[in-house]
Amino acid sequence: MFTTLFVHSAHRVARYFARRTTAKVITAFLFLFVLFALAFGIFLFFRSGFIFIESDVYAHRALLLYVYELFLLIVSGLVFVSALISGLLGLFRSGQELWFMVSPKLRAWPWYTAAQVFEASAWPFFLIALPTLFAVRDVFGLSWLGFSAGLAAVLLAVAGAVMGAMV
């Protein structure tokens, strides 16, 4: 079911890079460079903030839990709003995907749109959540098991926000 949909997406990407390939590849590379630089800046920001929290002798445990909860709330909120906008545009687009709407696999359309929305709305995860988790691991000496648990928690929050927005 999803194979047809993902093949369609792969063909769209191939068609995008088919003409003016050099310019589009350079633009995509520069865009990725800016995203990585922004993520590194967010990593440095959160790292210095966590070092400051670690230096507080009395309230650093409670303050750290508050920061974690606020972090998950902000990332989930950003994903929810982004998914809501992407979902509305994806489900009620005017006429661009009509060939698929008349096919026998019409019931797959909401799931495909949900997958596209998850992909489009995952930018807070990659831009904010991953650098923050790496900063936590760097400052507090988090093990890879703890890092994996934090990663799973953020991914579940992102998936829940996307599904909540799609519903």
Secondary structure, DSSP 8 states (H G I E B T S, - for coil): -HHHHHHHHHHHHHHHTTSSHHHHHHHHHHHHHHHHHHHHHHHHHHHHHHHHHHH-TTTHHHHHHHHHHHHHHHHHHHHHHHHHHHHHHHHS-SSTTHHHHTSTTGGGHHHHHHHHHHHHTTHHIIIIIHHHHHHHHHHH---HHHHHHHHHHHHHHHHHHHHHHH-
